[in-house]
Amino acid sequence: MNKELFLVRHAEADSTNFDIKDIERPLTSDGEIDASKLGKMMAELLGTPDLIISSTAIRTRTTTALIGEQLGYDPVNVDYLEDLYESSTRILLRVINELEDKNNKVVIVAHNPAITYLAEYVSGAVIGNVSPAGLVHLKFDGSWAEISEKTMDLVKYHKPVRPAQI
């Protein structure tokens, strides 16, 4: 069974307001634009996913909503997991290994460095750093429970593209 995993780092978040908790940081206006553009690109790439999983942080929730809108994904079906906030490779891998095999196309929206570490761990590729609103597209032929170190193929790492500032 061919599985496709789409790892998304949340879009650019506000880093100027020190009066709010990190988990409550919103997206910037550029971040909102990038998330919508990413959603459009993902719609062309994968159509509607079988499952979207997101961290509970405000910035990931907003990124997920903007992407989901473009993908035609019903927001009530998003699986929000508190464990994805301040996550690790181990936690993300556990979430993937526990996925039901009926889900062939899965999107996970979370945070760095965990997204980058996981992508490099499961693919063996060197990505360096997944940028805000970055997407790592991975493939695997088998069951989600079998995914481990260097078992997935990196299809492509997509970075957001912004027009040059004049």
Summary of the structure (lengths in Angstrom):
residues: 166
radius of gyration: 14.9
end to end distance: 48.0
largest distance: 48.8
contacts: 549
relative contact order: 0.23
helix: 38%
strand: 22%
